[in-house]
């Protein structure tokens, strides 16, 4: 491919002329399924060389090399013929449906999987389970396929370069409507993996892995420690991911294949549909890196998988319980949570935080600026670091301020790994820090936290500049502020009434 940096632009320009593509979200999803098949085809070429009698799970007629490649002889499918093949043969077959003639005779068998199907083959059907072809113009579809087929993924240099291009495609998710929920800025995932410090032989998990950003950051850190064949084997077996939604799952699998994981242990499933009390030691992992979905709520039946005292309708709360039940003894965790978790004083949040600090060592909370996830959301988030070694005795808080020259992060000025340098410098030599009489870094005892009824909204951002936000984000921000203020008022009132011996419940009645 002569100019790999123009890859995304060329495809975007072609798709703009297709009536079936409506916006970035559909455009990226359209690119995703074709990229998966191209990448998988390159992997199969390697497996065919490395393995005796390798047999593809994809029927010959549906393998990329047999229908997508244009040898310029004029025989490649295009127009209505190509569109009919993709919609009525390729997609049904990859989803597991048989293709039969008018008499019921089998023409092409659908991709079938069961418990014995190797992961690297089973991912074909699970990846296409809910995938869609949005393009309506077969000529334009042929043009897009040709651009993708120019990628020479058998060439190490180009394959590595495309891994970087793929990251840029994932970044597009931040501005592709609701798809933004699947993408955590790479600077954040890299920082968290760096501070967790992966070790050979450990298993890491992300139970809502989206496009696989945390897994890739983990692998990048772990790769530095690979020195033997045994290490390489452990490296390849060190990850475990679950993703509920089809589209990010497809992106994640492609991401894993591009980064050299021939057997990506990432599963299309919902981590919240299993009773947490049923987890055994075999279900536990050494390290958890996550950015759980937040701001949403789950169906009533989901809450039944959790003990009553930990039951919540908020997704982030439920994932925190999953994390605690699936982290090994001496295991480590770094998880991103919104401000609402820190200051929340409803029963479920207080019980979750109580369990967290009673059974785990919550040693560090990094308060991040509000625009880290811009433009997807302006909700302020935090990174909680804890381990399963002992109960919490003290918690360090550190506020990461905006870097010099930045008013806020944006698509054109995103957060960079270097912006975490002040945290890294402080991490190994922790000292309290005050800026303009406000705490920027401070250590709190568990007794102080209990006295606050587990409201851990500490070392926050004192100076807030006025920012023009979309209405939905503005409403959400005010709701978060109101919850925080209400929590503080309730805590102070409780302290006052306790001191005065006044029972306000009778007055309220």
C-alpha positions as CSV (number, residue, x, y, z in Angstrom):
1,X,0.0,0.0,0.0
2,X,1.7,3.2,-1.2
3,X,0.2,5.7,1.2
4,X,-1.1,4.0,4.2
5,X,-1.8,7.2,6.0
6,X,-4.6,8.1,3.5
7,X,-6.4,4.8,4.2
8,X,-9.3,6.1,6.3
9,X,-9.8,9.2,4.2
10,X,-10.0,7.2,0.9
11,X,-12.6,4.9,2.3
12,X,-14.6,7.8,3.9
13,X,-14.6,9.7,0.5
14,X,-16.1,6.6,-1.3
15,X,-18.7,5.9,1.3
16,X,-20.0,9.4,1.3
17,X,-21.5,8.7,-2.1
18,X,-23.4,5.6,-0.9
19,X,-27.1,6.2,0.1
20,X,-27.0,3.4,2.7
21,X,-24.3,5.0,4.9
22,X,-25.6,7.5,7.4
23,X,-22.9,9.1,9.5
24,X,-19.6,8.1,11.1
25,X,-21.1,5.3,13.3
26,X,-22.3,3.3,10.3
27,X,-19.2,4.1,8.3
28,X,-16.9,2.7,10.9
29,X,-19.1,-0.4,11.4
30,X,-19.0,-1.0,7.6
31,X,-15.3,-0.7,7.6
32,X,-15.0,-3.0,10.6
33,X,-16.5,-6.2,9.1
34,X,-14.4,-5.9,5.9
35,X,-11.3,-5.3,7.9
36,X,-12.0,-8.3,10.1
37,X,-12.3,-10.6,7.0
38,X,-9.1,-9.1,5.5
39,X,-7.1,-9.5,8.7
40,X,-8.5,-13.0,9.3
41,X,-7.6,-14.0,5.8
42,X,-4.0,-12.9,6.4
43,X,-4.0,-15.0,9.6
44,X,-5.3,-18.0,7.9
45,X,-2.5,-17.8,5.3
46,X,-0.1,-18.0,8.2
47,X,-2.0,-20.9,9.9
48,X,-2.1,-22.8,6.6
49,X,1.8,-22.7,6.5
50,X,2.3,-23.4,10.2
51,X,-0.2,-26.2,10.7
52,X,-0.5,-29.5,8.9
53,X,-3.9,-29.9,7.1
54,X,-5.3,-26.6,8.3
55,X,-9.0,-26.4,7.5
56,X,-10.8,-23.0,7.5
57,X,-14.1,-22.8,9.3
58,X,-15.2,-20.4,6.5
59,X,-16.5,-22.2,3.3
60,X,-14.2,-21.6,0.3
61,X,-16.7,-19.4,-1.5
62,X,-16.8,-17.0,1.4
63,X,-13.1,-16.7,2.2
64,X,-11.8,-13.2,1.5
65,X,-9.1,-14.4,-0.9
66,X,-11.8,-16.1,-3.1
67,X,-14.4,-13.4,-3.5
68,X,-12.9,-10.0,-2.5
69,X,-9.6,-10.0,-4.2
70,X,-9.6,-8.2,-7.6
71,X,-6.9,-9.6,-9.8
72,X,-7.8,-7.0,-12.5
73,X,-8.9,-9.6,-15.0
74,X,-12.5,-8.2,-15.0
75,X,-13.9,-11.3,-13.2
76,X,-14.2,-9.8,-9.7
77,X,-17.7,-9.4,-8.5
78,X,-19.1,-5.9,-8.5
79,X,-22.4,-4.0,-8.8
80,X,-25.6,-5.8,-8.0
81,X,-23.8,-9.2,-8.2
82,X,-21.5,-8.3,-5.4
83,X,-24.2,-6.7,-3.3
84,X,-26.4,-9.8,-3.7
85,X,-23.5,-12.1,-2.7
86,X,-22.7,-10.1,0.4
87,X,-26.3,-9.7,1.6
88,X,-27.7,-13.1,0.6
89,X,-24.7,-15.5,0.8
90,X,-21.7,-14.1,2.7
91,X,-23.5,-12.6,5.8
92,X,-26.0,-15.5,6.2
93,X,-23.2,-18.1,6.0
94,X,-20.9,-16.3,8.4
95,X,-23.9,-16.0,10.8
96,X,-24.3,-19.8,10.6
97,X,-27.1,-20.2,8.1
98,X,-27.1,-22.8,5.3
99,X,-27.6,-21.7,1.7
100,X,-29.9,-24.0,-0.2
101,X,-31.4,-24.0,-3.7
102,X,-35.1,-23.9,-4.5
103,X,-35.3,-27.7,-4.0
104,X,-33.8,-27.5,-0.5
105,X,-30.4,-29.0,-1.6
106,X,-27.5,-27.6,0.4
107,X,-25.3,-25.3,-1.6
108,X,-23.1,-23.7,1.1
109,X,-23.0,-24.8,4.7
110,X,-23.2,-22.0,7.3
111,X,-20.4,-21.6,9.8
112,X,-21.3,-23.8,12.8
113,X,-19.6,-23.7,16.2
114,X,-20.0,-25.7,19.4
115,X,-18.1,-26.0,22.7
116,X,-15.3,-27.9,21.0
117,X,-14.6,-25.3,18.3
118,X,-11.2,-23.7,18.7
119,X,-11.5,-20.0,19.7
120,X,-9.6,-18.8,16.7
121,X,-12.3,-20.4,14.5
122,X,-15.3,-19.7,16.7
123,X,-14.7,-15.9,16.6
124,X,-15.8,-15.8,12.9
125,X,-19.5,-16.6,13.8
126,X,-19.5,-14.6,17.0
127,X,-18.0,-11.6,15.2
128,X,-20.7,-11.6,12.5
129,X,-23.6,-12.6,14.8
130,X,-25.2,-9.1,14.6
131,X,-23.1,-7.4,12.0
132,X,-24.7,-5.5,9.1
133,X,-23.9,-4.4,5.6
134,X,-25.2,-0.9,5.1
135,X,-23.9,-0.1,1.6
136,X,-26.5,-0.1,-1.2
137,X,-24.2,0.6,-4.2
138,X,-22.3,-2.5,-5.3
139,X,-19.9,-0.5,-7.4
140,X,-18.9,1.7,-4.4
141,X,-18.7,-1.5,-2.3
142,X,-16.2,-2.9,-4.7
143,X,-14.1,0.3,-4.5
144,X,-14.0,0.1,-0.7
145,X,-13.1,-3.6,-0.8
146,X,-10.2,-2.8,-3.3
147,X,-8.8,-0.2,-1.0
148,X,-8.9,-2.5,2.0
149,X,-7.4,-5.3,-0.1
150,X,-4.3,-3.2,-0.9
151,X,-3.2,-3.7,2.7
152,X,-0.3,-6.1,2.7
153,X,-0.7,-7.7,6.1
154,X,1.8,-10.4,5.3
155,X,4.5,-7.7,5.4
156,X,5.6,-7.1,9.0
157,X,6.4,-3.4,8.5
158,X,3.0,-2.6,6.8
159,X,1.1,-4.8,9.2
160,X,2.7,-2.9,12.2
161,X,1.9,0.4,10.5
162,X,-1.7,-0.6,10.0
163,X,-2.0,-1.4,13.7
164,X,-1.4,2.3,14.3
165,X,-3.9,3.2,11.6
166,X,-6.4,0.9,13.2
167,X,-6.0,2.9,16.4
168,X,-7.0,6.0,14.5
169,X,-10.1,4.3,13.4
170,X,-11.0,3.5,17.0
171,X,-10.4,7.1,17.9
172,X,-13.2,8.0,15.5
173,X,-15.5,6.3,17.9
174,X,-15.2,9.2,20.3
175,X,-17.2,11.4,17.9
176,X,-19.4,8.6,16.4
177,X,-22.5,9.1,18.6
178,X,-23.2,6.4,21.2
179,X,-20.3,4.3,19.9
180,X,-18.0,6.6,22.0
181,X,-18.8,4.5,25.1
182,X,-16.5,1.8,23.7
183,X,-13.3,3.8,23.5
184,X,-11.1,4.9,26.4
185,X,-8.3,7.3,25.4
186,X,-5.1,5.4,24.8
187,X,-3.1,7.7,27.1
188,X,-5.3,6.7,30.0
189,X,-5.2,2.9,29.3
190,X,-1.4,3.2,28.8
191,X,-0.9,5.0,32.1
192,X,-3.0,2.5,34.1
193,X,-1.2,-0.4,32.6
194,X,2.2,1.2,33.3
195,X,1.3,1.8,37.0
196,X,-0.1,-1.8,37.4
197,X,3.2,-3.1,36.1
198,X,2.3,-6.5,34.4
199,X,4.4,-9.5,35.2
200,X,5.0,-12.6,33.1
201,X,2.6,-15.4,34.2
202,X,-0.2,-13.1,35.3
203,X,-3.6,-13.1,33.8
204,X,-5.4,-9.8,33.2
205,X,-9.1,-9.3,32.6
206,X,-11.4,-6.6,31.3
207,X,-15.1,-7.5,31.8
208,X,-16.4,-4.8,29.5
209,X,-13.5,-4.6,27.1
210,X,-15.0,-2.5,24.3
211,X,-12.4,-2.3,21.4
212,X,-9.7,-3.8,23.6
213,X,-7.8,-0.7,24.6
214,X,-6.8,-2.0,28.1
215,X,-5.8,-5.3,26.7
216,X,-3.5,-3.7,24.1
217,X,-2.0,-1.4,26.7
218,X,-1.4,-4.4,29.0
219,X,0.3,-6.4,26.2
220,X,2.5,-3.4,25.3
221,X,3.8,-3.3,28.9
222,X,4.1,-7.1,29.2
223,X,5.9,-7.4,25.9
224,X,8.9,-5.6,27.3
225,X,9.5,-8.5,29.7
226,X,9.3,-11.3,27.2
227,X,12.7,-13.0,26.8
228,X,12.0,-16.7,26.3
229,X,9.7,-19.0,24.3
230,X,7.9,-19.8,27.6
231,X,7.5,-16.1,28.2
232,X,6.0,-15.6,24.7
233,X,3.5,-18.4,25.4
234,X,2.5,-16.8,28.8
235,X,2.2,-13.4,27.0
236,X,-0.3,-14.9,24.5
237,X,-2.4,-16.5,27.3
238,X,-2.3,-13.5,29.6
239,X,-5.6,-11.8,28.6
240,X,-9.3,-12.4,29.1
241,X,-12.0,-10.1,27.8
242,X,-15.8,-9.9,27.7
243,X,-17.8,-7.5,25.6
244,X,-21.6,-7.3,25.5
245,X,-22.1,-5.4,22.3
246,X,-21.5,-6.8,18.9
247,X,-19.8,-3.8,17.1
248,X,-17.1,-3.2,19.7
249,X,-16.6,-6.9,20.0
250,X,-15.8,-7.1,16.3
251,X,-13.4,-4.2,16.6
252,X,-11.7,-5.8,19.6
253,X,-11.2,-9.2,17.9
254,X,-9.7,-7.5,14.8
255,X,-7.5,-5.4,17.2
256,X,-6.3,-8.6,18.9
257,X,-5.5,-10.3,15.6
258,X,-3.6,-7.3,14.3
259,X,-1.5,-7.3,17.5
260,X,-0.4,-10.9,17.1
261,X,-2.9,-12.8,19.3
262,X,-3.9,-15.8,17.1
263,X,-6.2,-17.1,19.9
264,X,-7.8,-13.9,21.3
265,X,-9.6,-15.0,24.5
266,X,-12.3,-12.3,24.2
267,X,-15.9,-13.4,24.4
268,X,-19.2,-11.9,23.2
269,X,-21.1,-12.0,26.4
270,X,-22.6,-10.0,29.3
271,X,-20.5,-10.0,32.5
272,X,-23.5,-9.1,34.6
273,X,-25.7,-12.1,33.9
274,X,-23.9,-14.5,36.2
275,X,-24.5,-14.7,40.0
276,X,-21.4,-13.2,41.6
277,X,-21.6,-15.6,44.5
278,X,-21.1,-18.5,42.1
279,X,-17.6,-17.4,41.1
280,X,-14.9,-19.8,42.2
281,X,-11.1,-19.4,42.4
282,X,-10.8,-20.6,38.8
283,X,-12.8,-17.5,37.7
284,X,-10.5,-15.1,39.4
285,X,-7.6,-13.2,37.8
286,X,-4.4,-11.5,38.9
287,X,-5.1,-8.1,37.4
288,X,-8.2,-6.2,36.3
289,X,-8.1,-3.1,34.1
290,X,-11.4,-1.6,33.3
291,X,-13.5,1.4,32.4
292,X,-17.0,0.1,33.2
293,X,-20.0,1.6,31.3
294,X,-21.5,4.2,33.5
295,X,-24.5,6.6,33.4
296,X,-26.8,3.8,32.3
297,X,-29.1,1.4,34.2
298,X,-29.7,-2.3,34.0
299,X,-32.9,-4.3,33.8
300,X,-34.4,-5.4,37.1
301,X,-33.5,-9.1,36.5
302,X,-29.8,-8.2,36.3
303,X,-29.8,-7.0,39.9
304,X,-30.9,-10.5,41.0
305,X,-27.4,-11.7,40.3
306,X,-26.0,-9.6,43.1
307,X,-26.4,-9.8,46.9
308,X,-29.2,-7.5,48.1
309,X,-26.9,-5.1,49.9
310,X,-24.8,-4.6,46.7
311,X,-27.8,-4.5,44.3
312,X,-27.9,-1.4,42.2
313,X,-29.6,-0.2,39.0
314,X,-26.4,1.6,38.0
315,X,-24.0,-0.3,35.7
316,X,-20.8,1.0,37.2
317,X,-21.8,-0.1,40.7
318,X,-22.6,-3.6,39.5
319,X,-19.2,-3.9,37.7
320,X,-17.4,-2.9,40.9
321,X,-19.0,-5.9,42.6
322,X,-18.0,-8.2,39.7
323,X,-14.4,-6.9,40.1
324,X,-14.3,-7.5,43.8
325,X,-15.6,-11.1,43.4
326,X,-13.2,-11.9,40.6
327,X,-9.9,-10.4,41.8
328,X,-7.5,-13.0,43.2
329,X,-5.8,-12.8,46.6
330,X,-2.9,-10.4,46.2
331,X,-4.3,-9.3,42.8
332,X,-4.3,-5.7,41.6
333,X,-6.9,-3.5,40.0
334,X,-7.1,-0.1,38.2
335,X,-10.6,1.0,37.3
336,X,-12.2,4.2,36.0
337,X,-15.3,5.4,37.8
338,X,-17.3,8.7,37.6
339,X,-17.5,11.2,40.4
340,X,-21.0,9.9,41.2
341,X,-19.4,6.8,42.6
342,X,-17.1,8.7,44.9
343,X,-19.7,11.0,46.5
344,X,-22.7,8.7,46.3
345,X,-24.3,7.9,49.7
346,X,-27.2,5.8,48.6
347,X,-27.3,2.3,50.3
348,X,-25.8,0.4,47.4
349,X,-22.8,2.7,46.8
350,X,-22.0,3.0,50.5
351,X,-22.2,-0.8,50.8
352,X,-19.9,-1.3,47.8
353,X,-17.4,1.2,49.1
354,X,-17.6,-0.4,52.6
355,X,-16.9,-3.8,51.1
356,X,-14.1,-2.4,48.9
357,X,-12.2,-0.8,51.9
358,X,-13.0,-3.5,54.4
359,X,-11.7,-6.4,52.1
360,X,-9.3,-4.6,49.7
361,X,-6.5,-2.0,50.0
362,X,-7.8,1.1,48.1
363,X,-4.4,2.9,48.2
364,X,-4.8,5.6,45.5
365,X,-7.4,7.6,43.7
366,X,-6.4,9.9,40.8
367,X,-8.9,12.6,40.1
368,X,-8.9,13.3,36.3
369,X,-10.0,16.5,34.5
370,X,-13.5,16.6,33.2
371,X,-12.7,16.7,29.5
372,X,-10.6,13.5,29.3
373,X,-13.4,11.8,27.4
374,X,-14.3,14.8,25.3
375,X,-16.1,15.1,23.0
376,X,-18.1,12.0,24.0
377,X,-18.8,13.1,27.5
378,X,-17.7,15.8,30.0
379,X,-18.4,13.7,33.1
380,X,-15.5,13.9,35.5
381,X,-13.9,10.5,36.1
382,X,-11.4,9.0,38.5
383,X,-8.9,6.1,38.5
384,X,-9.1,3.9,41.6
385,X,-6.1,1.7,42.3
386,X,-6.5,-1.1,44.8
387,X,-5.2,-4.6,45.6
388,X,-6.4,-7.7,47.4
389,X,-3.8,-7.8,50.0
390,X,-5.3,-6.3,53.2
391,X,-8.1,-3.9,54.4
392,X,-7.7,-0.3,53.5
393,X,-5.9,1.8,56.2
394,X,-5.3,5.0,54.3
395,X,-6.2,6.3,50.8
396,X,-4.1,8.8,48.9
397,X,-5.9,11.2,46.6
398,X,-4.1,13.1,43.8
399,X,-5.8,15.7,41.5
400,X,-4.4,15.8,38.0
401,X,-4.8,19.3,36.8
402,X,-5.0,20.4,33.1
403,X,-1.6,20.7,31.6
404,X,-0.2,24.2,30.9
405,X,-1.6,25.7,27.7
406,X,-4.8,23.6,27.8
407,X,-8.2,24.8,28.8
408,X,-9.7,21.4,28.0
409,X,-9.0,18.3,26.0
410,X,-10.6,17.8,22.6
411,X,-10.5,15.7,19.5
412,X,-7.7,17.9,18.1
413,X,-6.0,18.3,21.4
414,X,-6.4,14.9,23.2
415,X,-4.9,13.8,26.4
416,X,-1.3,12.4,26.0
417,X,0.6,9.9,28.1
418,X,3.1,12.6,29.0
419,X,0.3,14.5,30.8
420,X,0.4,11.9,33.5
421,X,4.1,12.6,34.2
422,X,3.3,14.6,37.3
423,X,1.4,11.6,38.7
424,X,4.2,9.3,37.9
425,X,6.7,11.6,39.6
426,X,4.6,11.9,42.7
427,X,3.6,8.2,42.8
428,X,6.9,6.8,44.3
429,X,7.5,9.8,46.6
430,X,4.1,10.7,48.0
431,X,3.7,14.0,49.8
432,X,0.7,16.2,50.5
433,X,0.3,19.1,48.1
434,X,-1.7,22.3,48.5
435,X,-2.4,24.7,45.7
436,X,-4.1,28.1,46.5
437,X,-5.1,26.6,49.9
438,X,-6.9,23.7,48.2
439,X,-5.6,20.1,48.6
440,X,-4.2,18.7,45.4
441,X,-2.7,15.6,47.1
442,X,-3.6,14.3,50.5
443,X,-3.7,11.0,52.5
444,X,-6.9,10.2,54.4
445,X,-7.3,7.5,57.0
446,X,-10.1,5.0,56.9
447,X,-11.6,6.5,60.0
448,X,-11.8,9.9,58.3
449,X,-13.6,8.3,55.3
450,X,-16.0,6.4,57.6
451,X,-16.9,9.7,59.3
452,X,-17.8,11.1,55.9
453,X,-20.2,8.1,55.3
454,X,-17.8,6.9,52.6
455,X,-18.2,10.2,50.6
456,X,-14.7,10.2,49.0
457,X,-15.1,13.3,46.9
458,X,-11.8,14.6,48.1
459,X,-9.0,16.7,46.5
460,X,-11.4,17.7,43.7
461,X,-11.2,20.6,41.3
462,X,-11.8,23.9,43.2
463,X,-11.6,26.3,40.3
464,X,-14.1,25.6,37.5
465,X,-14.0,27.7,34.3
466,X,-17.3,28.3,32.6
467,X,-17.6,25.9,29.6
468,X,-20.3,25.8,26.9
469,X,-21.6,22.2,26.8
470,X,-24.2,20.4,24.7
471,X,-27.6,20.5,26.6
472,X,-27.5,16.8,27.5
473,X,-24.0,17.1,29.0
474,X,-24.9,20.3,30.8
475,X,-28.0,18.6,32.4
476,X,-25.8,15.5,33.4
477,X,-23.2,17.8,34.9
478,X,-25.7,19.7,37.0
479,X,-27.2,16.4,38.2
480,X,-23.8,15.2,39.3
481,X,-23.2,18.5,41.1
482,X,-26.6,18.3,42.8
483,X,-25.9,14.8,44.0
484,X,-22.5,15.8,45.4
485,X,-24.0,18.8,47.2
486,X,-26.9,16.8,48.6
487,X,-24.5,14.2,49.9
488,X,-22.5,16.8,51.7
489,X,-25.6,18.4,53.2
490,X,-26.9,15.0,54.4
491,X,-23.6,14.2,56.0
492,X,-23.3,17.5,57.8
493,X,-26.9,17.5,58.9
494,X,-26.4,14.0,60.3
495,X,-23.4,15.1,62.3
496,X,-25.2,18.2,63.7
497,X,-28.3,16.3,64.7
498,X,-26.2,13.5,66.3
499,X,-24.3,16.1,68.4
500,X,-27.6,17.8,69.4
501,X,-29.4,14.6,69.9
502,X,-32.3,15.7,67.6
503,X,-34.3,13.1,65.8
504,X,-35.6,14.8,62.6
505,X,-37.5,11.7,61.4
506,X,-40.4,12.5,63.7
507,X,-40.6,16.1,62.3
508,X,-40.5,14.7,58.7
509,X,-43.4,12.4,59.6
